[in-house]
Amino acid sequence: MRLIVAHRILIGTAIAFGLFFTGWGIVRYARTGESAQLVVAAVTAVITAALGYYLRNLKRFVG
């Protein structure tokens, strides 16, 4: 059971980082206008959303 708690903490931290990195990419895109920054922000947002879905449904995935 302790392993699940540690896993939830790590996934939660990854989600927080993903939200920060998505915001940072959007700000960088607004400042520079580089489309690469917008692509990075979009990909990071999708990965963060997938991690959020995984965390919300962790019991279903684990069993």
LOTILUM-757520 format. One record per residue: residue number from 1; residue in one letter; x, y, z of N, C-alpha, C in turn. Coordinates in pm, 1 decimal. Layout:
# LOTILUM-757520
+-----+----+----------+----------+----------+----------+----------+----------+----------+----------+----------+
:   i : aa :     n.xx :     n.yy :     n.zz :    ca.xx :    ca.yy :    ca.zz :     c.xx :     c.yy :     c.zz :
+-----+----+----------+----------+----------+----------+----------+----------+----------+----------+----------+
: NUM :  A :        X :        Y :        Z :        X :        Y :        Z :        X :        Y :        Z :
...
+-----+----+----------+----------+----------+----------+----------+----------+----------+----------+----------+
//
This chain:
# LOTILUM-757520
+-----+----+----------+----------+----------+----------+----------+----------+----------+----------+----------+
:   i : aa :     n.xx :     n.yy :     n.zz :    ca.xx :    ca.yy :    ca.zz :     c.xx :     c.yy :     c.zz :
+-----+----+----------+----------+----------+----------+----------+----------+----------+----------+----------+
:   1 :  M :     82.1 :   -120.0 :      0.0 :      0.0 :      0.0 :      0.0 :     86.6 :    126.4 :      0.0 :
:   2 :  R :    199.5 :    122.5 :     63.1 :    287.3 :    240.0 :     66.8 :    340.3 :    274.5 :    -71.8 :
:   3 :  L :    357.8 :    172.4 :   -153.9 :    407.5 :    196.5 :   -288.7 :    306.6 :    277.6 :   -370.4 :
:   4 :  I :    178.7 :    251.2 :   -352.0 :     75.1 :    326.0 :   -422.9 :     77.1 :    472.8 :   -380.5 :
:   5 :  V :     96.2 :    496.9 :   -251.0 :    101.8 :    635.6 :   -201.8 :    220.5 :    707.8 :   -263.8 :
:   6 :  A :    335.4 :    642.9 :   -266.7 :    453.5 :    703.8 :   -327.9 :    429.8 :    728.6 :   -477.1 :
:   7 :  H :    362.6 :    635.8 :   -542.8 :    332.8 :    650.7 :   -685.1 :    240.1 :    770.5 :   -707.9 :
:   8 :  R :    139.2 :    784.7 :   -623.5 :     48.0 :    899.6 :   -634.8 :    121.7 :   1031.7 :   -615.3 :
:   9 :  I :    213.9 :   1034.4 :   -520.6 :    292.1 :   1156.0 :   -496.4 :    377.6 :   1189.7 :   -618.0 :
:  10 :  L :    442.9 :   1090.2 :   -674.9 :    526.7 :   1113.9 :   -792.6 :    444.4 :   1159.8 :   -912.9 :
:  11 :  I :    330.5 :   1096.6 :   -935.4 :    245.7 :   1136.8 :  -1047.4 :    190.8 :   1277.6 :  -1024.4 :
:  12 :  G :    151.2 :   1307.4 :   -900.7 :    103.8 :   1442.2 :   -868.2 :    210.9 :   1547.3 :   -892.7 :
:  13 :  T :    334.1 :   1515.3 :   -857.2 :    445.7 :   1606.7 :   -882.3 :    468.1 :   1625.4 :  -1031.7 :
:  14 :  A :    457.2 :   1517.2 :  -1106.9 :    472.6 :   1526.3 :  -1252.9 :    363.0 :   1612.5 :  -1314.0 :
:  15 :  I :    241.9 :   1602.5 :  -1261.3 :    131.3 :   1685.4 :  -1311.1 :    157.9 :   1832.5 :  -1280.7 :
:  16 :  A :    204.2 :   1860.5 :  -1159.9 :    235.0 :   1999.7 :  -1123.9 :    344.6 :   2055.7 :  -1215.3 :
:  17 :  F :    447.6 :   1977.0 :  -1239.3 :    554.0 :   2020.4 :  -1329.1 :    501.1 :   2040.9 :  -1470.6 :
:  18 :  G :    415.1 :   1950.4 :  -1515.1 :    358.0 :   1962.5 :  -1649.5 :    275.4 :   2089.0 :  -1665.3 :
:  19 :  L :    197.5 :   2121.9 :  -1562.5 :    119.8 :   2246.8 :  -1566.8 :    211.7 :   2368.2 :  -1573.6 :
:  20 :  F :    317.4 :   2366.5 :  -1491.8 :    413.8 :   2475.8 :  -1493.8 :    481.0 :   2486.7 :  -1630.8 :
:  21 :  F :    524.6 :   2373.1 :  -1686.3 :    595.9 :   2373.8 :  -1812.6 :    505.8 :   2416.1 :  -1928.0 :
:  22 :  T :    378.5 :   2377.2 :  -1922.0 :    282.7 :   2420.6 :  -2023.5 :    266.5 :   2572.3 :  -2019.4 :
:  23 :  G :    247.8 :   2625.8 :  -1899.2 :    236.6 :   2771.7 :  -1884.0 :    360.6 :   2843.5 :  -1930.9 :
:  24 :  W :    475.2 :   2788.8 :  -1897.4 :    601.5 :   2849.7 :  -1937.9 :    614.2 :   2850.6 :  -2089.9 :
:  25 :  G :    574.2 :   2741.8 :  -2154.6 :    580.1 :   2736.5 :  -2300.2 :    487.3 :   2837.2 :  -2365.5 :
:  26 :  I :    370.0 :   2856.1 :  -2306.8 :    275.6 :   2954.4 :  -2360.2 :    330.7 :   3095.7 :  -2346.0 :
:  27 :  V :    389.6 :   3123.9 :  -2231.2 :    449.9 :   3256.5 :  -2209.7 :    564.4 :   3278.8 :  -2307.7 :
:  28 :  R :    647.3 :   3176.3 :  -2327.0 :    758.4 :   3188.6 :  -2421.6 :    707.0 :   3211.9 :  -2564.6 :
:  29 :  Y :    598.4 :   3143.2 :  -2599.7 :    540.5 :   3163.1 :  -2732.4 :    487.9 :   3305.7 :  -2746.6 :
:  30 :  A :    424.4 :   3356.3 :  -2642.5 :    371.5 :   3492.5 :  -2647.8 :    483.7 :   3595.3 :  -2662.6 :
:  31 :  R :    597.0 :   3568.8 :  -2601.8 :    709.3 :   3663.2 :  -2608.4 :    786.3 :   3654.3 :  -2739.1 :
:  32 :  T :    810.4 :   3531.4 :  -2786.5 :    896.8 :   3513.9 :  -2903.3 :    820.8 :   3489.6 :  -3032.4 :
:  33 :  G :    703.0 :   3430.5 :  -3023.1 :    626.8 :   3398.2 :  -3142.8 :    674.6 :   3272.7 :  -3213.5 :
:  34 :  E :    766.9 :   3199.0 :  -3150.7 :    817.6 :   3075.6 :  -3210.3 :    711.9 :   2966.5 :  -3200.7 :
:  35 :  S :    680.7 :   2907.0 :  -3313.5 :    578.5 :   2803.4 :  -3313.9 :    624.7 :   2678.1 :  -3240.2 :
:  36 :  A :    755.2 :   2657.9 :  -3230.8 :    808.3 :   2541.5 :  -3159.1 :    768.1 :   2547.1 :  -3011.6 :
:  37 :  Q :    765.3 :   2665.3 :  -2955.6 :    725.2 :   2679.8 :  -2815.0 :    579.3 :   2641.6 :  -2795.8 :
:  38 :  L :    496.9 :   2677.2 :  -2890.7 :    355.6 :   2641.9 :  -2883.6 :    335.9 :   2491.0 :  -2898.2 :
:  39 :  V :    414.5 :   2428.9 :  -2983.4 :    406.7 :   2283.6 :  -3000.1 :    448.9 :   2213.3 :  -2871.6 :
:  40 :  V :    556.6 :   2259.4 :  -2811.6 :    602.6 :   2200.5 :  -2685.7 :    496.5 :   2216.5 :  -2578.0 :
:  41 :  A :    435.3 :   2333.8 :  -2570.3 :    330.4 :   2357.3 :  -2470.7 :    210.6 :   2265.8 :  -2495.1 :
:  42 :  A :    173.8 :   2247.0 :  -2619.2 :     58.8 :   2161.2 :  -2651.4 :     87.3 :   2015.2 :  -2618.9 :
:  43 :  V :    205.3 :   1967.8 :  -2653.6 :    242.2 :   1829.0 :  -2623.8 :    248.9 :   1807.7 :  -2472.9 :
:  44 :  T :    306.1 :   1901.8 :  -2402.6 :    313.2 :   1892.1 :  -2256.9 :    173.8 :   1893.0 :  -2195.2 :
:  45 :  A :     83.8 :   1972.9 :  -2248.4 :    -53.2 :   1976.9 :  -2197.2 :   -123.2 :   1842.6 :  -2217.7 :
:  46 :  V :   -101.9 :   1779.8 :  -2332.0 :   -163.5 :   1649.3 :  -2358.4 :   -107.8 :   1543.4 :  -2263.3 :
:  47 :  I :     22.8 :   1543.0 :  -2244.4 :     84.4 :   1446.1 :  -2152.5 :     36.9 :   1469.5 :  -2010.0 :
:  48 :  T :     26.1 :   1595.6 :  -1969.0 :    -22.0 :   1627.9 :  -1834.9 :   -166.1 :   1583.7 :  -1816.1 :
:  49 :  A :   -248.4 :   1603.8 :  -1917.5 :   -387.3 :   1557.7 :  -1909.8 :   -394.1 :   1405.7 :  -1898.8 :
:  50 :  A :   -308.0 :   1336.1 :  -1972.3 :   -305.4 :   1189.2 :  -1964.6 :   -262.0 :   1143.4 :  -1825.8 :
:  51 :  L :   -165.6 :   1210.8 :  -1767.5 :   -124.0 :   1177.1 :  -1631.3 :   -235.6 :   1204.3 :  -1530.9 :
:  52 :  G :   -309.7 :   1312.3 :  -1551.6 :   -423.7 :   1341.3 :  -1464.7 :   -530.3 :   1234.0 :  -1474.6 :
:  53 :  Y :   -557.4 :   1187.4 :  -1595.2 :   -653.3 :   1079.2 :  -1614.5 :   -604.5 :    952.3 :  -1545.7 :
:  54 :  Y :   -477.0 :    923.6 :  -1561.7 :   -418.3 :    805.3 :  -1500.2 :   -428.6 :    812.7 :  -1348.1 :
:  55 :  L :   -396.1 :    927.6 :  -1292.2 :   -402.5 :    942.3 :  -1146.7 :   -544.9 :    929.1 :  -1096.0 :
:  56 :  R :   -638.3 :    986.6 :  -1167.0 :   -778.5 :    980.1 :  -1125.0 :   -832.2 :    836.6 :  -1130.5 :
:  57 :  N :   -783.5 :    757.7 :  -1224.8 :   -832.0 :    621.1 :  -1243.2 :   -726.8 :    515.8 :  -1204.3 :
:  58 :  L :   -640.3 :    549.6 :  -1113.0 :   -530.1 :    461.4 :  -1076.1 :   -579.2 :    327.3 :  -1022.2 :
:  59 :  K :   -684.6 :    328.5 :   -943.5 :   -734.6 :    202.2 :   -887.4 :   -778.2 :    107.3 :   -997.0 :
:  60 :  R :   -834.6 :    160.9 :  -1102.0 :   -878.8 :     75.9 :  -1213.5 :   -758.7 :     15.2 :  -1287.0 :
:  61 :  F :   -650.7 :     93.1 :  -1300.2 :   -533.0 :     42.9 :  -1369.2 :   -456.7 :    -58.5 :  -1284.4 :
:  62 :  V :   -449.4 :    -34.8 :  -1155.3 :   -372.8 :   -121.9 :  -1065.8 :   -451.2 :   -247.5 :  -1032.9 :
:  63 :  G :   -578.0 :   -232.7 :  -1009.7 :   -659.2 :   -350.7 :   -982.7 :   -735.7 :   -344.8 :   -853.4 :
+-----+----+----------+----------+----------+----------+----------+----------+----------+----------+----------+
//
